[in-house]
Structures are given as structure tokens and as C-alpha cells.
Amino acid sequence: MPVIGWYIGIQLAEMIQSVDHWIAFFLLAFAGSGMDIVEFGTKSRITTQS
């Protein structure tokens, strides 16, 4: 079983190597946009007194 897992892992690594930078980019962009939506989608916590 470990040999089968190793073989499959090697095959997947070869397939993913050509696009791994795009996978990282989209994962980080998704996380960052989620944080922006949470931060800027809420009401401002700072209130001005006039």
C-alpha cells in the first residue's frame, strides 16, 4: 500500500507542477477577498461625534 500511494503521489506531483503557482494565487486571492468582505462589509466601528 505505501508503494501505491508513493506512485500516485509522484504522478500527481508531475501533473500539478505546471499549475501550482496558479493554485496558490487563487487560494490566497480567495482568502484575501474573504477578509476584505468581512472587514469592509460591516458598519464602521469608528463613530464621529458632531
N, C-alpha and C positions, 0 to 999 in steps of 0.2 A: 504493500500500500504506500509506504513513503516514496518508493521509486516512481510510482504512478503520479503521485502529487508533485514530485520534483519535475517530472517530464512535462506535465500540464503547465506548471508554473513557468518553465523555460519557454514553452510555446506561447503562452500569453504575454510574457515579457517582450518577446520579439514583436508581437503584433502591436502592443501598446507603446513601444518605444518611439514610434514615429509621431504619435499624437499626445504624448504625456504632458508636454508643455501646455497644450490647449486644454487638457483636462484640468490641470492645476489652475489655469487662468479662469475658467468658467466656475470652478468651485469657489475660488477666492472672490470673484465678482458677485456670485450669488450670496455669499456670506456678508460681503460688504454692503450690498444693496439692501439686504435684510436689516442690517444695523441702521442704515440711513432711514429706512421706512419707519422703524421703531422710534428713532430719535426725532425726526422731523415731522412725523405724522401725529405726534401728540401735541397738546397745547403747551405753550411755553411756560416754564416754571418761574421765569423771572417776570414779575409784575412791576409796572411803573406806577408811581403814585403822583397824581396831578392835582 
